[in-house]
Amino acid sequence: MDSLEVAKLTLNDGGYTCVIASGGKVIFTSRKRGVKPLVDYYRQWGQAHPGAALADKVIGRAAAMLARLACIGEVYAGVISAPALEELEKAGITAGFGEKVEAVRNRAGTGLCPMEQLSQGVEDPREMLARVEDFLARIAKG
């Protein structure tokens, strides 16, 4: 079984929000929400698994940029935003999905997800990482 299939099966069967596989084996799982799992993966592994496969419940543009930064090679998302799909295609990352939406909405459904907003105008994945980490640090402080 290829890495993407392993990641997708593990995502669905394990109740995870994010799974990354390489060489046909799961190397990372998370049940955290949002882009935090991708930040955690990058901080743990960096670019150590080029071409790895990512399966995630929801991928917006910020997550797509973090996947780019981590040298992910292929992606499956239950839900993907149009800007995320464009970002992945631009980077040459193969993407499959269950549902494509115009944009990821916030949890209340009243507007854009904060990460979709944060990613607007950002072209450098390292800048995206810095913005996400700053945002997460502010949230942690309350």
Secondary structure as GFF3:
##gff-version 3
##sequence-region A 1 142
A	DSSP	alpha_helix	3	14	.	.	.	ID=ss1
A	DSSP	beta_strand	18	22	.	.	.	ID=ss2
A	DSSP	beta_strand	25	30	.	.	.	ID=ss3
A	DSSP	alpha_helix	36	45	.	.	.	ID=ss4
A	DSSP	beta_strand	53	59	.	.	.	ID=ss5
A	DSSP	alpha_helix	61	69	.	.	.	ID=ss6
A	DSSP	beta_strand	74	81	.	.	.	ID=ss7
A	DSSP	alpha_helix	82	90	.	.	.	ID=ss8
A	DSSP	beta_strand	94	101	.	.	.	ID=ss9
A	DSSP	alpha_helix	114	119	.	.	.	ID=ss10
A	DSSP	alpha_helix	125	141	.	.	.	ID=ss11
###
